[in-house]
Amino acid sequence: MTSDLARILKAAAEPTRLRLLNLLRHGDICVCDLQGILELPQHAVSRHLAVLRHAGLVADHRHGQRVLYSLVREAGAELAALQRLLQDCCPANETFCKDLERLRQCLPCVGAEEGAP
């Protein structure tokens, strides 16, 4: 159990990965959309997603030509606690809020799902 927690925290303890986790809390998103939202090159986004996937934090699945990423839904206690932490802390962070606004512009259904204006 200690090794699971250490693995999760090590993978999440990087600013870009925290930004990705914050965005993925809102549903399935493809690399190309994440790239545009974060304003990072595709290879950087893919590299961070690979770290998160190997740590068991995110899952991917193919939808046509695109690969969509999402938070792992069957979360253990450690991952569930991280998801609650993100839910509680991300709305208070300016960078995370800006990312979420860009996500809503890119994928308008995100704002509608959350009851946003």
JOFEN-V514301 format. One record per backbone hydrogen bond with DSSP energy under -0.5 kcal/mol. CO is the residue of the C=O (numbers start at 1). NH is the residue of the N-H. E is the energy in kcal/mol with one decimal. If there is no record, write none. Layout:
co-><CO CO>
nh-><NH NH>
e-><E E>
//
This chain:
co-><1 2 3 4 5 6 7 8 9 12 14 15 16 17 18 19 20 21 22 23 24 24 29 30 31 32 33 34 35 35 41 41 42 43 44 45 46 47 48 49 50 51 52 52 53 57 59 61 63 66 66 67 68 69 70 73 76 77 78 79 80 81 82 83 84 85 86 89 90 92 93 94 95 96 97 98 99 100 101 102 103 107 108 109 110 111 112>
nh-><5 6 7 8 9 10 11 12 13 14 18 19 20 21 22 23 24 25 25 26 27 71 69 34 35 36 37 38 39 40 44 45 46 47 48 49 50 51 52 53 54 55 57 58 56 72 70 68 66 63 68 31 61 29 59 75 80 81 82 83 84 85 86 87 88 89 90 92 93 94 97 98 99 100 101 102 103 104 105 106 107 110 112 113 114 116 115>
e-><-2.1 -2.4 -2.4 -2.3 -2.7 -2.5 -2.0 -2.2 -1.6 -2.3 -2.3 -2.0 -2.3 -2.7 -2.4 -2.1 -2.8 -1.0 -0.5 -1.8 -1.4 -0.8 -2.7 -2.3 -2.9 -1.7 -2.4 -2.7 -1.2 -1.5 -0.6 -2.0 -2.8 -1.9 -2.2 -2.6 -2.2 -1.8 -2.2 -2.7 -2.7 -1.5 -2.7 -1.0 -1.5 -2.3 -2.2 -3.2 -1.7 -3.3 -0.6 -0.9 -2.1 -2.3 -2.9 -1.7 -2.6 -2.1 -1.9 -2.5 -2.0 -2.3 -2.5 -2.2 -2.3 -2.7 -2.4 -1.4 -2.0 -0.5 -2.3 -2.3 -2.5 -2.3 -2.1 -2.2 -2.3 -2.3 -1.8 -2.3 -3.4 -2.5 -1.4 -2.2 -1.4 -2.8 -0.9>
//
